[in-house]
Amino acid sequence: MSFLLPKLTSKKEVDQAIKSVAEKVLVLRFGRDEDPVCLQLDDILAKTSHDLSKMATIYLVDVNEVPVYTQYFDISYIPSTVFFFNGQHMKVDYGSPDHTKFVGSFRTKQDFIDLIEVIYRGAMRGKLIVQSPIDRRNIPKYDLLYQGI
């Protein structure tokens, strides 16, 4: 399903997307096209992109093609999904130590839709961090890796 969503293949394209998407949530999925979990997430993103077109713009970013952002967002697990609104990085409290990105795939389309709605409403009110509406049992668990400490 990754062929249904637009891809950003360079740092310049990612920068342009962050700067140019206005009054919408920018969703950047970092991963690889051949990874099975990425394909599962891409399926959910593709199926919801039309329904969320007034609230969100979705792009796929290959971690190997844009290593600058892979390092910047400390993407050690894929897929990782990062959110922006009007050029501002939006953080979400998932009940995990990392609020900067969602790691893994969403269990259902509705989980993703609910999350975008909460980010959109919070951003419209000027918030930079919002509480996740996703049931904690549906959020993948992982341990943070601290490298080079």
Secondary structure, 3 states (H helix, E strand, C coil): CHHHCCEECCHHHHHHHHHHCCCCEEEEEEECCCCHHHHHHHHHHHHHHCCCCCCEEEEEEECCCCHHHHHHCCCCCCCEEEEEECCEEEEEECCCCCCCCEECCCCCHHHHHHHHHHHHHHHHCCCCEEECCCCHHHCCCCCCCCCCC
